[in-house]
């Protein structure tokens, strides 16, 4: 699925990169460690920028939290999107992250998100 998204984003004229967000966490022993969270795609075209995560499913709340962990830690106001394999109605969560199914993403280039 990531390859399909990558190729479609390039076809749409975006420059596509992978992003990394750092997170400081404390282990059970009390030791602080720095963890890196990946953003699947950081896409740019002119002044447009989007952060996109690819997920097979977000039906499980734990899986959804895992998928958006990097997005909620990005301190800017560019649009953040999760593209899922399942057919879902597009929606936006309380963090401003947009969720959309892969089919809608690929078939409708006029979607407000891109």
C-alpha positions as CSV (number, residue, x, y, z in Angstrom):
1,X,0.0,0.0,0.0
2,X,2.9,2.4,0.8
3,X,4.3,1.9,-2.7
4,X,0.9,2.7,-4.3
5,X,0.6,5.9,-2.2
6,X,4.2,6.9,-3.0
7,X,3.7,6.4,-6.8
8,X,0.4,8.3,-6.7
9,X,1.9,11.2,-4.8
10,X,4.8,11.5,-7.2
11,X,2.3,11.3,-10.2
12,X,0.4,14.2,-8.6
13,X,3.6,16.3,-8.7
14,X,4.7,16.1,-5.0
15,X,8.2,15.7,-3.7
16,X,8.0,12.8,-1.3
17,X,10.3,12.1,1.7
18,X,10.2,10.1,4.9
19,X,10.1,12.0,8.2
20,X,11.2,11.3,11.7
21,X,9.9,12.8,15.0
22,X,11.8,12.3,18.2
23,X,10.0,11.4,21.4
24,X,11.5,11.5,24.9
25,X,10.2,8.7,27.2
26,X,11.1,7.3,30.6
27,X,11.6,3.6,31.0
28,X,10.2,1.7,34.0
29,X,13.7,2.0,35.6
30,X,13.5,5.8,35.4
31,X,16.1,6.1,32.7
32,X,15.2,8.7,29.9
33,X,15.5,7.5,26.4
34,X,15.0,9.2,23.0
35,X,12.8,7.3,20.6
36,X,12.3,8.0,16.9
37,X,8.8,7.8,15.4
38,X,8.5,7.6,11.6
39,X,6.2,9.6,9.4
40,X,5.6,7.5,6.3
41,X,5.4,10.4,3.9
42,X,6.3,14.1,4.1
43,X,5.0,15.5,0.8
44,X,5.8,19.0,-0.6
45,X,4.7,20.9,-3.7
46,X,5.5,24.5,-3.7
47,X,4.2,26.0,-0.4
48,X,2.0,22.9,0.2
49,X,3.1,20.3,2.8
50,X,1.2,17.2,4.1
51,X,2.2,14.5,6.5
52,X,0.7,11.2,5.5
53,X,0.6,7.9,7.4
54,X,-0.4,4.6,5.7
55,X,-2.3,2.1,7.8
56,X,-4.0,-1.2,6.9
57,X,-6.6,-0.6,9.6
58,X,-7.3,1.7,12.5
59,X,-10.3,-0.2,13.9
60,X,-8.5,-1.0,17.1
61,X,-8.0,2.2,19.3
62,X,-4.5,1.0,20.2
63,X,-3.5,0.7,16.6
64,X,-4.9,4.1,15.8
65,X,-2.9,5.6,18.6
66,X,0.2,3.9,17.3
67,X,-0.3,5.2,13.8
68,X,-0.9,8.8,14.8
69,X,1.8,9.0,17.5
70,X,4.3,10.7,15.2
71,X,1.6,13.0,13.7
72,X,0.4,14.5,17.0
73,X,4.0,15.4,17.9
74,X,4.7,17.5,14.8
75,X,4.6,21.1,16.0
76,X,3.3,22.9,12.8
77,X,-0.1,23.4,11.3
78,X,0.3,21.6,8.0
79,X,-2.4,19.0,7.2
80,X,-1.9,15.5,8.7
81,X,-3.6,12.5,7.0
82,X,-4.0,8.8,7.7
83,X,-4.8,6.7,4.6
84,X,-6.3,3.3,5.5
85,X,-6.9,0.2,3.4
86,X,-10.5,-0.2,4.6
87,X,-13.4,1.7,3.1
88,X,-14.3,4.4,5.5
89,X,-16.2,7.7,5.5
90,X,-13.6,10.5,5.5
91,X,-13.5,12.2,8.9
92,X,-11.3,14.4,11.1
93,X,-10.4,13.6,14.7
94,X,-10.0,15.9,17.7
95,X,-6.3,16.4,16.8
96,X,-7.2,17.7,13.3
97,X,-5.9,14.5,11.7
98,X,-7.9,13.5,8.6
99,X,-8.7,9.9,7.9
100,X,-9.5,8.6,4.4
101,X,-9.8,5.3,2.7
102,X,-7.2,4.4,0.0
103,X,-9.9,4.1,-2.7
104,X,-11.2,7.6,-2.0
105,X,-7.7,9.0,-1.9
106,X,-6.7,7.4,-5.2
107,X,-9.9,8.1,-7.2
108,X,-10.7,11.6,-6.2
109,X,-7.9,14.1,-6.9
110,X,-10.3,16.9,-6.0
111,X,-10.5,15.9,-2.4
112,X,-9.9,19.0,-0.2
113,X,-6.9,17.3,1.3
114,X,-4.7,17.5,-1.8
